[in-house]
Amino acid sequence: MTKQEIQELKASLSIREVIGRYTTLRRVGRRWMGLCPFHGDRHPSLSVNEEKGSFVCYACGERGDVFAFVSKIEKVGFAEAAKRLTKELTIENGQLTIERKDNKDAGALPERLSVVDSRLSVENEVFLAMLLPAGSGCPELTPTWLDFGVGQSPFLVPERWKAMRNRLVFPVRDEEGRLVGFAARRLSDEDRDKPKYINSETGELYRKSELLYGLYEAREAIRREG
């Protein structure tokens, strides 16, 4: 991005709205105050100046603009922060917005889906609810399977998931926790005529090359351990 594009993007964003997705802000005079998400803040010490497009924490010293905030809280570089903010801005027109209400999740950016992708996301949740319990055969592994929602697909499923029927199914979520697709493994290696693994069809919602399995589940541990 050029300097001009960065400035235009910054001017188009409300730093209060962006930071408000991570912590509750209350107006105090001409500023907005809230608990700082960068340390164990017990008293509101984060100050957001919407007019200047900046923030500062009077306790831990973190400060900067909207790019600095997203870079810090998401643990990404400037370019990735700008990319995410650009996406947040450009998808407003003609698309469906679904916002998480729990501001306690520091990674809880709003999910923004097109109308088509929103329908597919709902259909994914329906298929997930159809999965049968699947035993891993290993007591140490079973809790992990439960955490990741691994299950067995029944034989009778909607046409969209016909290829996944009677398979071990792994729900795939993007880094925001959105259920974007599934990966499935055949239950028996004797069925050599069938592919061992299959995945959801590639589309706007599911892009295998852009997904890292388990990243959403590991985000808090990654953030905690640095």
C-alpha positions as CSV (number, residue, x, y, z in Angstrom):
1,M,0.0,0.0,0.0
2,T,1.2,3.5,-0.7
3,K,1.3,6.2,2.0
4,Q,-1.7,7.9,0.4
5,E,-3.7,4.6,0.5
6,I,-2.7,4.1,4.1
7,Q,-3.8,7.5,5.1
8,E,-7.1,7.1,3.2
9,L,-7.8,3.8,4.9
10,K,-7.0,5.3,8.3
11,A,-9.3,8.2,7.7
12,S,-12.1,5.9,6.7
13,L,-11.9,3.9,9.9
14,S,-13.3,4.6,13.3
15,I,-10.6,3.6,15.8
16,R,-13.3,3.6,18.5
17,E,-15.3,1.0,16.6
18,V,-12.3,-1.2,16.0
19,I,-11.1,-1.1,19.6
20,G,-14.6,-1.4,20.8
21,R,-14.8,-4.9,19.4
22,Y,-12.1,-6.0,21.9
23,T,-13.1,-4.1,25.0
24,T,-16.1,-2.1,26.1
25,L,-15.5,1.7,25.8
26,R,-17.4,4.4,27.6
27,R,-17.3,8.1,26.7
28,V,-15.5,10.3,29.2
29,G,-15.5,13.9,27.9
30,R,-14.1,14.0,24.5
31,R,-12.4,10.6,24.9
32,W,-13.4,7.0,25.3
33,M,-12.1,4.9,28.2
34,G,-12.0,1.1,28.7
35,L,-10.0,-1.7,30.2
36,C,-6.8,-2.2,28.4
37,P,-6.6,-5.6,26.7
38,F,-2.8,-5.7,26.7
39,H,-2.4,-6.3,30.4
40,G,-4.5,-7.3,33.4
41,D,-6.3,-4.0,33.7
42,R,-8.7,-3.7,36.6
43,H,-9.5,0.0,36.2
44,P,-10.1,1.6,32.8
45,S,-6.7,2.9,31.8
46,L,-7.1,2.7,28.0
47,S,-7.9,6.1,26.4
48,V,-9.1,6.3,22.8
49,N,-9.1,9.7,21.0
50,E,-11.4,9.3,18.0
51,E,-10.6,12.7,16.6
52,K,-6.9,12.0,16.4
53,G,-7.3,8.3,15.6
54,S,-5.1,7.2,18.4
55,F,-5.0,5.3,21.7
56,V,-2.9,5.2,24.8
57,C,-2.8,3.1,27.9
58,Y,-1.8,5.1,30.9
59,A,-0.9,2.0,32.8
60,C,1.2,-0.2,30.5
61,G,2.2,2.5,28.0
62,E,0.9,0.9,24.8
63,R,0.0,3.5,22.3
64,G,-0.5,4.2,18.6
65,D,-3.0,4.3,15.8
66,V,-5.6,1.8,14.6
67,F,-2.9,-0.2,12.7
68,A,-0.7,-0.4,15.8
69,F,-3.6,-1.6,17.9
70,V,-4.6,-4.4,15.5
71,S,-1.0,-5.4,15.0
72,K,-0.5,-5.7,18.7
73,I,-3.6,-7.5,19.7
74,E,-3.7,-9.9,16.7
75,K,0.1,-10.4,16.8
76,V,0.5,-9.7,13.1
77,G,2.7,-7.3,11.1
78,F,1.6,-3.9,9.8
79,A,0.8,-5.3,6.3
80,E,-1.5,-8.0,7.7
81,A,-3.2,-5.5,10.0
82,A,-3.8,-3.2,7.1
83,K,-5.1,-6.1,5.0
84,R,-7.6,-7.1,7.7
85,L,-8.8,-3.5,8.2
86,T,-9.2,-3.1,4.5
87,K,-11.3,-6.2,4.4
88,E,-13.4,-4.9,7.2
89,L,-14.0,-1.6,5.3
90,T,-14.7,-2.9,1.8
91,I,-17.2,-5.6,2.6
92,E,-19.7,-3.3,4.2
93,N,-21.6,-2.7,0.9
94,G,-24.3,-5.2,0.1
95,Q,-23.2,-7.9,2.5
96,L,-24.5,-9.5,5.6
97,T,-22.8,-8.7,8.9
98,I,-22.8,-11.1,11.9
99,E,-21.1,-9.7,15.0
100,R,-20.1,-11.6,18.0
101,K,-21.3,-10.0,21.2
102,D,-18.7,-11.3,23.6
103,N,-16.1,-8.6,23.9
104,K,-14.1,-10.7,26.4
105,D,-12.7,-12.7,23.5
106,A,-9.7,-10.5,22.5
107,G,-9.7,-12.1,19.1
108,A,-13.4,-11.6,18.4
109,L,-13.5,-9.6,15.2
110,P,-16.9,-9.5,13.6
111,E,-17.7,-12.2,11.1
112,R,-18.7,-10.7,7.8
113,L,-20.2,-13.0,5.3
114,S,-21.8,-12.5,1.9
115,V,-25.4,-13.6,1.7
116,V,-24.3,-16.8,-0.2
117,D,-21.5,-17.6,2.2
118,S,-23.8,-16.9,5.2
119,R,-26.2,-19.6,3.9
120,L,-23.3,-22.1,3.4
121,S,-22.1,-21.3,6.9
122,V,-25.5,-22.1,8.3
123,E,-25.7,-25.3,6.3
124,N,-22.2,-26.3,7.6
125,E,-23.6,-25.9,11.2
126,V,-26.5,-28.1,10.3
127,F,-24.2,-30.8,9.0
128,L,-22.0,-30.5,12.1
129,A,-25.1,-31.2,14.3
130,M,-25.7,-34.4,12.3
131,L,-22.4,-35.9,13.1
132,L,-22.4,-39.0,15.3
133,P,-20.0,-39.5,18.3
134,A,-16.8,-41.0,17.2
135,G,-14.4,-42.9,19.4
136,S,-10.7,-42.4,18.9
137,G,-9.8,-45.7,20.6
138,C,-7.3,-43.8,22.7
139,P,-8.3,-42.3,26.1
140,E,-5.7,-39.6,25.8
141,L,-6.9,-38.5,22.4
142,T,-10.7,-38.6,23.0
143,P,-10.8,-35.2,24.8
144,T,-9.0,-33.6,21.9
145,W,-11.5,-35.1,19.4
146,L,-14.3,-33.6,21.5
147,D,-12.6,-30.2,21.6
148,F,-12.2,-30.2,17.8
149,G,-15.7,-31.5,17.2
150,V,-14.6,-34.7,15.3
151,G,-17.4,-37.0,14.5
152,Q,-18.7,-39.7,12.2
153,S,-21.0,-38.8,9.3
154,P,-24.2,-40.9,9.1
155,F,-25.0,-42.7,5.9
156,L,-28.0,-40.5,5.2
157,V,-26.9,-36.9,4.7
158,P,-28.0,-34.0,2.4
159,E,-26.7,-34.2,-1.2
160,R,-24.1,-31.5,-0.5
161,W,-22.2,-33.9,1.8
162,K,-23.0,-37.2,0.1
163,A,-19.3,-37.9,-0.5
164,M,-18.6,-37.6,3.2
165,R,-21.2,-40.0,4.4
166,N,-20.0,-42.8,6.7
167,R,-16.6,-41.1,7.2
168,L,-14.7,-39.6,10.0
169,V,-15.2,-35.9,9.8
170,F,-13.1,-33.0,11.0
171,P,-14.8,-29.6,11.2
172,V,-12.5,-26.9,9.8
173,R,-12.7,-23.4,11.2
174,D,-10.9,-20.2,10.1
175,E,-8.9,-18.1,12.5
176,E,-12.1,-16.2,13.5
177,G,-13.8,-19.5,14.5
178,R,-16.2,-19.5,11.5
179,L,-17.1,-23.1,10.4
180,V,-15.9,-22.9,6.8
181,G,-15.9,-26.5,5.8
182,F,-14.9,-30.1,6.6
183,A,-12.2,-32.7,6.0
184,A,-13.2,-36.4,6.0
185,R,-11.3,-39.7,6.1
186,R,-12.6,-43.0,5.1
187,L,-13.2,-45.4,8.0
188,S,-11.7,-48.5,6.4
189,D,-8.5,-48.7,4.5
190,E,-10.0,-51.7,2.7
191,D,-12.1,-49.4,0.5
192,R,-9.2,-48.7,-1.8
193,D,-11.5,-47.5,-4.6
194,K,-12.5,-44.5,-2.6
195,P,-10.2,-41.5,-1.8
196,K,-8.7,-41.7,1.6
197,Y,-9.3,-38.0,2.4
198,I,-11.8,-35.6,0.9
199,N,-12.4,-31.9,1.6
200,S,-15.2,-29.4,1.2
201,E,-15.3,-27.8,-2.2
202,T,-13.1,-24.8,-2.7
203,G,-15.0,-21.5,-2.7
204,E,-15.1,-18.1,-1.1
205,L,-15.9,-19.7,2.3
206,Y,-13.4,-22.6,2.1
207,R,-9.9,-22.1,0.7
208,K,-7.7,-24.9,1.8
209,S,-4.4,-23.2,0.9
210,E,-5.3,-20.2,3.1
211,L,-6.3,-22.3,6.2
212,L,-4.2,-23.6,9.0
213,Y,-6.2,-26.4,10.8
214,G,-6.4,-25.8,14.6
215,L,-5.3,-22.2,14.5
216,Y,-8.6,-21.0,16.0
217,E,-8.4,-23.5,18.8
218,A,-4.8,-22.6,19.5
219,R,-5.1,-18.8,19.3
220,E,-5.4,-18.2,23.0
221,A,-2.4,-20.4,23.8
222,I,-0.4,-18.8,21.0
223,R,-1.3,-15.3,22.4
224,R,-0.6,-16.4,26.0
225,E,2.8,-17.9,25.2
226,G,3.8,-15.3,22.7
